[in-house]
């Protein structure tokens, strides 16, 4: 295969930004008391359940009495409120059936959804004897779940009632069920499913009042797409991420990069090992795991070099960005230029870029693979600098930006690093398989990168954020949306902030309150969901079930992984002092 015949890496980033069709959002509702109250806690319980089933290997169907005994053990281990026993029991049953479900072809499965997930006050869909006839109106998530399941080959039923389910089972055309229902209905239906002994998973609704109910949608999507063809479905992404993180310990870096020489390399290695999410090297390793054709579960030694090279490029960009943005804090500590001075920091950043290319050049891969890796890294560096350059040019003559303009900056600044990471893993797995997925990687990375930056803007609200775009006066999506929606004095105030002329007596907290008032926070949440869904939608054409399954799960891992951030005490004190001295925010 000629290297010149391969697709130009990262070429998709040149096109103009088109915001995808908006994802349908669930209304936020507080879960019922017998269900863990936060998504983080529910995910923690799910992971504990999976670990428990993997260790004890109970064989389904398990009678209700035994299921409750297993649930009680987990309740004790996790120190949970006993009120959650039924919820834990449902998750246990799901996990016991999970591998059996994976072996059932999609066309032999039934997706059972409850009518109460619709927006009852506005739903135009009629009913017949089998349930809801969805009109695809875009008001609720039923339409997306139904459309995707039917595309895969599922039979879909939007109704409640064990009698209907049993009648369908008895036709002999259904060998497995993926269902969504409230705990009370699940408890009533459990004996029927036990008697039928067919694989069934049931994702609990978070409410049981039969109107405008919500569910952990990521879990529904995961079970719908579960297939035995995906050999990575048992891969522990948490353990894989921990292993990648270990590669950045001082001893590991010395084994991978060689002994450091001189103070500049020492500072560079120390910065490389500083706190961070390590998503980019993780993506490199995960992509390789999904695409390599070998049977060994051991990671090749040279893959560590590729992953560390990806992080070298990223950490170098952070050093330079912090200087250009005049940031003083990162990871809860002084930025490198604050600690060592601008000249030293610039030099360390340049060194890390060189280290990244050195590591790639030293990999024991074919000459063709090495050339494509270097092309991808160079093009990624180019795109990232163009994105940062767009922001820096704006900073010379700051003015209000539209939301689409901010999203375009996100695309150019953030997406290239994710794309490079994914492409590196795919190239290392083999050029032939890389060529098959090159276009998808570009589309997926763009959506993932934009979603990631939107999530950062949302998580930076308040004093708990690692950085605050309002205080730093950087392009911010919420500021753009709020300015577009505002009128009168509010619009003038937000325009002044865009022009980096901070209004006297106005605090960042008050501006954030204005975001909520104008619906900017809600709108950003919708866009976050939209780009996450766009990343998932981009995988439809992927033929490799391993890559498709792993990249789908990766989205859940990145966006559901909760990190407790430290915050800068110095800035916290300044903000609190300003707040105490500031009158109410100007209103129109």
C-alpha positions as CSV (number, residue, x, y, z in Angstrom):
1,X,0.0,0.0,0.0
2,X,1.4,3.4,-0.9
3,X,1.5,5.9,1.9
4,X,0.5,8.7,-0.4
5,X,-2.7,6.9,-1.2
6,X,-3.9,7.1,2.4
7,X,-6.5,9.8,3.4
8,X,-5.0,13.1,4.5
9,X,-5.2,13.0,8.3
10,X,-7.3,15.6,10.0
11,X,-8.5,17.1,6.7
12,X,-12.1,17.3,7.9
13,X,-11.2,20.1,10.3
14,X,-10.8,22.5,7.4
15,X,-14.5,22.5,6.5
16,X,-16.9,25.0,8.0
17,X,-18.7,24.0,11.1
18,X,-22.2,22.6,10.8
19,X,-24.1,22.1,14.1
20,X,-25.7,18.6,14.0
21,X,-29.3,17.9,14.7
22,X,-30.0,18.5,18.3
23,X,-30.2,15.5,20.6
24,X,-33.5,15.0,22.5
25,X,-32.9,15.9,26.2
26,X,-34.6,14.3,29.2
27,X,-36.1,16.6,31.7
28,X,-34.2,16.6,34.9
29,X,-36.1,15.0,37.7
30,X,-35.1,13.9,41.2
31,X,-34.9,10.1,41.4
32,X,-37.2,8.2,43.8
33,X,-35.8,7.6,47.3
34,X,-35.1,3.9,46.7
35,X,-32.7,4.7,43.9
36,X,-29.3,6.3,44.3
37,X,-29.7,10.0,43.8
38,X,-26.8,10.9,41.5
39,X,-25.5,9.4,38.2
40,X,-22.1,9.1,39.7
41,X,-23.4,7.0,42.6
42,X,-25.5,4.8,40.3
43,X,-22.5,4.2,38.1
44,X,-20.4,3.3,41.1
45,X,-23.0,0.7,42.2
46,X,-23.1,-0.7,38.6
47,X,-19.3,-1.2,38.5
48,X,-19.4,-2.8,41.9
49,X,-22.1,-5.2,40.7
50,X,-20.1,-6.1,37.7
51,X,-17.0,-6.9,39.8
52,X,-19.2,-9.0,42.2
53,X,-20.7,-11.1,39.4
54,X,-17.3,-11.5,37.7
55,X,-15.9,-12.8,41.1
56,X,-18.8,-15.1,42.2
57,X,-20.2,-16.0,38.7
58,X,-23.8,-16.8,39.8
59,X,-25.7,-18.6,37.0
60,X,-29.1,-17.2,35.9
61,X,-32.0,-17.5,36.4
62,X,-31.5,-16.9,40.1
63,X,-34.6,-17.2,42.3
64,X,-35.8,-13.9,43.9
65,X,-34.8,-15.0,47.4
66,X,-31.2,-15.7,46.3
67,X,-31.0,-12.5,44.3
68,X,-31.9,-10.5,47.4
69,X,-29.3,-12.3,49.4
70,X,-26.6,-11.3,46.9
71,X,-28.0,-7.8,47.0
72,X,-27.7,-7.7,50.7
73,X,-24.0,-8.7,50.5
74,X,-23.3,-5.8,48.1
75,X,-25.4,-3.4,50.2
76,X,-23.1,-4.2,53.2
77,X,-19.9,-4.1,51.2
78,X,-20.7,-0.7,49.6
79,X,-22.3,0.7,52.9
80,X,-25.4,1.6,51.0
81,X,-28.8,2.4,52.5
82,X,-30.8,-0.9,52.6
83,X,-33.6,1.0,50.8
84,X,-31.6,0.4,47.6
85,X,-31.8,-3.4,47.8
86,X,-34.3,-3.8,45.0
87,X,-32.3,-1.5,42.8
88,X,-29.1,-3.5,43.4
89,X,-31.0,-6.7,42.8
90,X,-32.1,-5.6,39.4
91,X,-28.5,-4.6,38.4
92,X,-27.3,-8.0,39.6
93,X,-29.9,-9.8,37.5
94,X,-28.9,-7.7,34.5
95,X,-25.2,-8.5,34.9
96,X,-25.9,-12.2,35.3
97,X,-27.7,-12.2,32.0
98,X,-25.4,-9.8,30.2
99,X,-23.1,-12.3,28.5
100,X,-26.1,-14.4,27.4
101,X,-27.8,-11.4,25.9
102,X,-24.6,-10.6,24.0
103,X,-24.9,-13.9,22.1
104,X,-28.5,-13.3,20.9
105,X,-28.7,-11.7,17.4
106,X,-30.4,-8.3,17.4
107,X,-33.2,-9.6,15.2
108,X,-34.2,-12.1,18.0
109,X,-34.4,-9.4,20.7
110,X,-37.2,-7.2,22.0
111,X,-36.8,-3.7,23.2
112,X,-39.5,-2.8,25.6
113,X,-40.0,0.8,26.5
114,X,-42.5,2.4,28.9
115,X,-45.1,4.9,27.6
116,X,-44.3,7.2,30.6
117,X,-41.0,8.3,29.1
118,X,-42.9,10.5,26.6
119,X,-43.7,14.1,27.3
120,X,-47.3,13.4,28.2
121,X,-48.7,16.9,27.9
122,X,-47.5,17.3,24.3
123,X,-47.2,13.7,22.9
124,X,-49.2,13.4,19.7
125,X,-48.8,9.6,19.4
126,X,-51.9,7.4,19.4
127,X,-52.2,4.0,21.0
128,X,-53.4,0.7,19.8
129,X,-53.7,-2.7,21.6
130,X,-49.9,-3.1,21.5
131,X,-49.0,0.3,22.9
132,X,-47.7,3.7,21.7
133,X,-47.3,4.4,18.0
134,X,-44.4,6.9,18.1
135,X,-44.8,9.8,15.7
136,X,-41.1,10.7,15.8
137,X,-42.0,14.3,16.9
138,X,-38.6,14.9,18.6
139,X,-40.1,15.7,22.1
140,X,-38.7,12.6,23.9
141,X,-36.0,10.0,23.7
142,X,-38.4,7.2,22.7
143,X,-38.0,8.1,19.1
144,X,-34.2,7.8,19.1
145,X,-34.1,4.6,21.0
146,X,-36.8,3.1,18.8
147,X,-35.2,4.2,15.5
148,X,-31.8,2.8,16.5
149,X,-33.1,-0.5,17.8
150,X,-35.2,-1.1,14.7
151,X,-32.2,-0.2,12.5
152,X,-30.3,-2.9,14.3
153,X,-33.1,-5.4,13.8
154,X,-35.0,-5.4,17.1
155,X,-38.7,-5.7,17.6
156,X,-39.8,-2.7,19.6
157,X,-42.8,-2.3,21.9
158,X,-43.7,0.9,23.8
159,X,-46.1,-0.4,26.4
160,X,-46.4,-1.8,29.9
161,X,-47.7,-5.1,31.0
162,X,-46.3,-8.6,31.6
163,X,-49.1,-10.2,29.7
164,X,-48.1,-8.6,26.4
165,X,-44.5,-9.5,27.0
166,X,-45.3,-13.1,27.8
167,X,-47.5,-13.4,24.7
168,X,-44.6,-12.2,22.5
169,X,-42.2,-14.6,24.2
170,X,-44.6,-17.5,23.6
171,X,-44.5,-16.8,19.8
172,X,-40.9,-18.2,19.9
173,X,-39.6,-15.3,17.8
174,X,-38.0,-13.5,20.8
175,X,-34.9,-14.9,22.5
176,X,-33.9,-11.9,24.7
177,X,-35.4,-8.7,26.1
178,X,-33.9,-5.3,26.8
179,X,-36.4,-3.4,28.9
180,X,-36.9,-0.1,30.7
181,X,-39.4,0.0,33.6
182,X,-39.9,1.2,37.2
183,X,-38.8,-1.0,40.1
184,X,-42.3,-2.0,41.2
185,X,-43.2,-3.3,37.7
186,X,-39.9,-5.1,37.4
187,X,-40.5,-6.9,40.7
188,X,-43.9,-8.1,39.4
189,X,-42.5,-9.2,36.1
190,X,-39.5,-11.0,37.6
191,X,-41.3,-14.4,38.2
192,X,-42.4,-14.4,34.5
193,X,-38.8,-13.8,33.2
194,X,-37.5,-16.4,35.7
195,X,-40.0,-18.9,34.4
196,X,-39.2,-18.1,30.7
197,X,-35.5,-18.4,31.4
198,X,-34.6,-16.1,28.5
199,X,-31.9,-13.5,28.8
200,X,-33.3,-10.2,30.0
201,X,-31.9,-7.0,31.2
202,X,-34.0,-4.2,32.7
203,X,-32.8,-0.6,33.2
204,X,-34.7,0.9,36.1
205,X,-36.6,4.1,35.6
206,X,-35.6,6.8,38.1
207,X,-39.2,7.6,39.0
208,X,-42.4,5.4,39.3
209,X,-45.1,8.0,39.0
210,X,-45.9,7.1,35.4
211,X,-45.5,10.6,33.9
212,X,-42.5,12.2,32.2
213,X,-40.1,9.6,33.7
214,X,-36.4,9.5,33.1
215,X,-33.7,6.8,32.9
216,X,-29.9,6.4,32.7
217,X,-29.9,6.6,28.9
218,X,-26.2,5.7,28.5
219,X,-27.1,2.3,30.1
220,X,-30.0,1.7,27.6
221,X,-27.7,2.5,24.7
222,X,-25.0,0.1,26.0
223,X,-27.4,-2.8,26.4
224,X,-29.1,-2.2,23.0
225,X,-25.7,-2.4,21.2
226,X,-24.3,-5.3,23.3
227,X,-23.0,-8.1,21.0
228,X,-20.7,-11.1,21.3
229,X,-18.9,-9.9,18.2
230,X,-17.4,-7.1,20.3
231,X,-14.4,-8.8,21.9
232,X,-13.7,-5.7,23.9
233,X,-17.0,-5.7,25.8
234,X,-15.3,-7.3,28.9
235,X,-12.4,-4.9,28.7
236,X,-12.1,-3.0,32.0
237,X,-11.6,0.6,30.8
238,X,-11.0,1.8,34.4
239,X,-8.1,-0.7,34.8
240,X,-6.8,0.2,31.3
241,X,-6.8,3.8,32.2
242,X,-5.0,3.1,35.5
243,X,-2.3,1.2,33.6
244,X,-1.8,4.1,31.2
245,X,-1.6,6.5,34.1
246,X,1.1,4.3,35.7
247,X,3.3,4.8,32.6
248,X,3.7,8.5,33.7
249,X,5.3,7.7,37.1
250,X,9.0,8.8,37.2
251,X,10.4,5.2,37.0
252,X,8.1,4.2,34.1
253,X,9.0,7.3,32.1
254,X,12.7,6.6,32.5
255,X,12.1,3.0,31.1
256,X,10.1,4.4,28.2
257,X,12.1,7.5,27.4
258,X,15.5,6.7,28.8
259,X,17.4,8.6,31.5
260,X,16.9,12.3,31.6
261,X,19.9,14.5,30.9
262,X,20.1,17.9,32.5
263,X,17.6,20.3,34.2
264,X,15.5,20.9,31.2
265,X,14.6,17.3,30.8
266,X,14.0,16.9,34.5
267,X,11.5,19.7,34.4
268,X,9.9,18.3,31.3
269,X,9.5,14.8,32.8
270,X,8.1,16.3,36.0
271,X,5.6,18.3,34.0
272,X,4.7,15.3,31.9
273,X,4.0,13.3,35.1
274,X,1.8,16.0,36.7
275,X,-1.9,15.4,37.4
276,X,-4.1,15.2,34.4
277,X,-6.9,13.0,33.0
278,X,-4.6,11.2,30.4
279,X,-7.6,10.8,28.1
280,X,-5.4,11.1,25.0
281,X,-2.9,8.3,25.7
282,X,-5.8,6.2,26.9
283,X,-7.6,6.7,23.6
284,X,-4.4,5.6,21.7
285,X,-4.1,2.4,23.7
286,X,-7.9,1.7,23.7
287,X,-8.1,2.1,19.9
288,X,-5.1,-0.3,19.4
289,X,-6.8,-2.8,21.8
290,X,-9.9,-2.7,19.6
291,X,-8.2,-3.0,16.2
292,X,-5.2,-5.2,16.6
293,X,-5.7,-8.6,15.1
294,X,-3.5,-10.6,17.5
295,X,-4.8,-12.8,20.2
296,X,-2.4,-11.6,23.0
297,X,-3.9,-9.4,25.7
298,X,-0.4,-8.0,26.4
299,X,0.3,-4.5,25.3
300,X,3.4,-4.1,23.0
301,X,6.3,-2.3,24.6
302,X,6.4,0.3,21.7
303,X,2.7,1.2,22.3
304,X,3.9,2.9,25.5
305,X,6.2,5.1,23.4
306,X,3.3,6.0,21.1
307,X,1.0,6.8,24.1
308,X,3.6,8.9,25.8
309,X,4.4,10.8,22.6
310,X,0.7,11.7,22.4
311,X,0.8,13.1,25.9
312,X,4.1,14.9,25.2
313,X,2.4,16.8,22.4
314,X,-0.6,17.6,24.6
315,X,1.4,18.7,27.7
316,X,3.6,20.9,25.4
317,X,0.5,22.6,24.1
318,X,-0.7,23.3,27.7
319,X,2.6,25.0,28.6
320,X,2.4,27.3,25.6
321,X,-1.4,27.9,26.1
322,X,-0.8,28.9,29.7
323,X,1.8,31.4,28.7
324,X,-0.4,32.8,25.8
325,X,-3.5,33.0,28.1
326,X,-1.5,34.3,31.1
327,X,-2.9,31.6,33.3
328,X,-1.2,31.2,36.7
329,X,-2.8,27.9,37.9
330,X,-3.1,24.4,36.4
331,X,-4.0,21.2,38.2
332,X,-4.3,23.2,41.4
333,X,-0.6,24.2,41.2
334,X,1.4,27.0,39.6
335,X,1.8,26.8,35.8
336,X,5.2,26.1,34.6
337,X,6.0,29.6,33.5
338,X,4.9,30.9,36.9
339,X,7.2,28.4,38.6
340,X,10.3,28.7,36.3
341,X,9.8,31.8,34.2
342,X,8.5,32.2,30.6
343,X,11.8,31.4,28.9
344,X,12.3,28.1,30.7
345,X,8.7,27.1,30.2
346,X,8.8,27.8,26.4
347,X,12.0,25.8,26.1
348,X,10.5,22.8,28.0
349,X,7.4,22.9,25.8
350,X,9.6,22.9,22.7
351,X,11.5,20.0,24.2
352,X,8.4,17.9,24.8
353,X,7.3,18.4,21.1
354,X,10.8,17.1,20.1
355,X,10.5,14.2,22.6
356,X,7.1,13.2,21.0
357,X,8.6,13.0,17.5
358,X,11.7,11.2,18.9
359,X,9.5,8.5,20.5
360,X,7.5,8.0,17.4
361,X,10.6,7.7,15.3
362,X,12.1,5.1,17.6
363,X,9.1,2.7,17.4
364,X,9.7,-0.7,15.8
365,X,7.0,-0.4,13.1
366,X,7.1,-0.5,9.3
367,X,8.5,2.5,7.5
368,X,5.1,3.2,6.0
369,X,3.4,3.2,9.5
370,X,6.1,5.5,10.8
371,X,5.7,8.0,8.0
372,X,1.9,8.1,8.5
373,X,2.3,8.6,12.3
374,X,4.6,11.5,11.7
375,X,2.2,13.0,9.2
376,X,-0.7,12.7,11.6
377,X,1.3,14.3,14.5
378,X,2.5,17.2,12.3
379,X,-1.0,17.9,10.9
380,X,-2.4,17.7,14.4
381,X,0.1,20.3,15.6
382,X,-0.8,22.5,12.7
383,X,-4.5,22.3,13.3
384,X,-4.1,22.9,17.0
385,X,-2.0,26.0,16.4
386,X,-4.6,27.3,14.0
387,X,-7.3,27.0,16.6
388,X,-5.2,28.7,19.3
389,X,-4.2,31.3,16.7
390,X,-7.9,32.1,16.0
391,X,-8.4,32.7,19.7
392,X,-5.2,34.8,20.1
393,X,-6.1,36.9,17.1
394,X,-9.6,37.5,18.6
395,X,-7.8,38.6,21.8
396,X,-6.0,41.4,20.0
397,X,-9.4,42.9,19.0
398,X,-11.9,41.2,21.3
399,X,-15.6,41.4,20.3
400,X,-18.7,39.3,20.9
401,X,-18.6,35.9,19.2
402,X,-21.5,33.8,18.1
403,X,-22.0,30.4,19.6
404,X,-21.1,28.7,16.3
405,X,-17.8,30.7,16.2
406,X,-16.9,29.6,19.7
407,X,-17.8,26.0,18.8
408,X,-15.5,26.3,15.7
409,X,-12.6,27.4,18.0
410,X,-13.3,24.4,20.2
411,X,-13.2,22.2,17.1
412,X,-9.8,23.5,16.0
413,X,-8.3,23.7,19.5
414,X,-9.5,20.5,21.2
415,X,-10.6,18.0,18.5
416,X,-7.1,17.6,16.8
417,X,-5.5,16.2,20.0
418,X,-8.2,13.6,20.3
419,X,-8.0,12.8,16.6
420,X,-4.2,12.4,16.8
421,X,-4.6,10.0,19.8
422,X,-7.1,7.8,18.0
423,X,-5.3,7.8,14.7
424,X,-2.0,6.8,16.4
425,X,-3.6,3.7,18.0
426,X,-5.2,2.7,14.7
427,X,-2.0,3.2,12.7
428,X,0.0,1.2,15.2
429,X,-2.6,-1.6,14.8
430,X,-2.0,-1.7,11.0
431,X,-2.3,0.6,8.0
432,X,-4.9,-1.6,6.2
433,X,-7.4,-1.5,9.1
434,X,-6.5,2.2,9.7
435,X,-7.5,3.1,6.1
436,X,-11.0,1.5,6.7
437,X,-11.8,3.7,9.7
438,X,-9.9,6.9,8.9
439,X,-12.9,9.0,7.9
440,X,-14.9,7.8,10.9
441,X,-12.1,8.7,13.3
442,X,-12.2,12.3,11.9
443,X,-15.9,12.7,12.4
444,X,-15.9,11.0,15.8
445,X,-13.0,13.1,17.0
446,X,-14.5,16.4,16.0
447,X,-17.8,15.7,17.9
448,X,-15.9,14.3,20.9
449,X,-13.5,17.2,21.0
450,X,-16.3,19.8,20.9
451,X,-18.4,17.9,23.5
452,X,-15.3,17.7,25.8
453,X,-14.8,21.5,25.6
454,X,-18.4,22.2,26.2
455,X,-18.3,20.0,29.2
456,X,-15.3,21.9,30.4
457,X,-17.1,25.2,30.1
458,X,-20.0,23.8,32.1
459,X,-17.7,22.3,34.8
460,X,-15.8,25.5,35.1
461,X,-18.9,27.3,36.5
462,X,-18.5,28.4,40.1
463,X,-15.4,28.5,42.2
464,X,-14.7,24.8,41.9
465,X,-13.3,24.9,38.3
466,X,-9.7,24.5,37.5
467,X,-9.8,27.6,35.3
468,X,-12.6,30.1,34.8
469,X,-13.1,31.5,31.3
470,X,-15.0,34.5,32.6
471,X,-12.2,35.6,34.9
472,X,-9.6,34.9,32.2
473,X,-11.7,36.6,29.6
474,X,-11.5,33.8,27.0
475,X,-14.1,32.8,24.4
476,X,-16.7,30.9,26.3
477,X,-19.8,29.1,24.9
478,X,-22.2,30.1,27.7
479,X,-21.1,33.8,27.3
480,X,-21.8,33.5,23.6
481,X,-25.2,32.0,24.0
482,X,-26.2,34.4,26.8
483,X,-25.1,37.4,24.7
484,X,-27.2,36.2,21.7
485,X,-30.3,35.8,24.0
486,X,-29.8,39.0,26.0
487,X,-31.5,42.4,25.4
488,X,-31.0,45.9,26.6
489,X,-28.7,46.5,29.6
490,X,-27.9,42.8,29.9
491,X,-26.7,42.6,26.3
492,X,-24.6,45.7,26.8
493,X,-23.1,44.2,30.0
494,X,-22.2,40.9,28.3
495,X,-20.8,42.7,25.2
496,X,-18.5,44.7,27.5
497,X,-17.2,41.4,29.0
498,X,-16.6,40.1,25.5
499,X,-14.6,43.2,24.8
500,X,-12.5,42.5,27.9
501,X,-13.8,45.6,29.7
502,X,-15.1,44.2,32.9
503,X,-18.0,46.2,34.3
504,X,-17.3,47.9,37.6
505,X,-19.0,46.1,40.5
506,X,-19.9,42.9,38.6
507,X,-18.6,39.5,39.7
508,X,-18.1,36.3,37.8
509,X,-20.7,34.6,40.0
510,X,-23.3,37.2,39.0
511,X,-22.5,36.7,35.3
512,X,-23.0,32.9,35.8
513,X,-26.3,33.6,37.4
514,X,-27.3,35.6,34.3
515,X,-26.4,32.5,32.2
516,X,-29.0,30.5,34.1
517,X,-31.6,33.3,33.8
518,X,-31.1,33.6,30.0
519,X,-31.2,29.8,29.5
520,X,-27.5,29.7,28.3
521,X,-26.6,26.9,30.7
522,X,-29.6,24.8,29.6
523,X,-28.7,25.4,25.9
524,X,-25.1,24.4,26.5
525,X,-26.3,21.2,28.1
526,X,-28.4,20.5,25.0
527,X,-25.3,21.1,22.8
528,X,-23.2,18.8,25.0
529,X,-25.8,16.0,24.5
530,X,-26.0,16.8,20.8
531,X,-22.3,16.4,20.2
532,X,-22.1,13.3,22.3
533,X,-24.9,11.8,20.3
534,X,-23.2,12.9,17.1
535,X,-20.0,11.1,18.1
536,X,-22.1,7.9,18.7
537,X,-24.0,8.4,15.4
538,X,-20.7,8.6,13.5
539,X,-20.0,5.0,14.5
540,X,-23.0,3.6,12.5
541,X,-20.9,2.8,9.5
542,X,-18.1,1.2,11.4
543,X,-17.9,-2.5,10.4
544,X,-15.5,-3.5,13.1
545,X,-17.6,-4.4,16.2
546,X,-14.6,-4.2,18.5
547,X,-13.9,-0.6,17.5
548,X,-17.5,0.4,17.5
549,X,-18.2,-1.0,20.9
550,X,-15.1,0.4,22.5
551,X,-15.5,3.9,21.1
552,X,-19.2,4.0,22.2
553,X,-18.1,2.9,25.8
554,X,-15.3,5.4,25.7
555,X,-17.8,8.3,25.4
556,X,-19.5,7.1,28.5
557,X,-16.2,6.7,30.3
558,X,-15.0,10.2,29.5
559,X,-18.2,12.0,30.2
560,X,-19.3,10.0,33.3
561,X,-15.9,9.9,34.9
562,X,-16.2,12.3,37.9
563,X,-13.0,14.0,39.1
564,X,-12.9,15.9,42.4
565,X,-11.1,19.1,41.4
566,X,-9.0,21.2,43.7
567,X,-9.3,24.9,43.4
568,X,-7.0,27.8,43.7
569,X,-7.3,29.3,47.2
570,X,-5.9,32.6,46.1
571,X,-8.5,33.1,43.4
572,X,-11.3,31.8,45.7
573,X,-10.5,34.4,48.3
574,X,-10.4,37.2,45.6
575,X,-13.8,36.1,44.2
576,X,-15.3,36.0,47.7
577,X,-14.0,39.4,48.5
578,X,-15.4,40.9,45.3
579,X,-18.7,39.2,45.9
580,X,-19.1,40.7,49.4
581,X,-18.4,44.2,47.9
582,X,-20.6,44.0,44.8
583,X,-24.2,45.2,44.4
584,X,-26.8,43.2,42.5
585,X,-26.3,42.5,38.8
586,X,-27.7,45.0,36.3
587,X,-31.0,43.8,34.8
588,X,-32.8,45.0,31.8
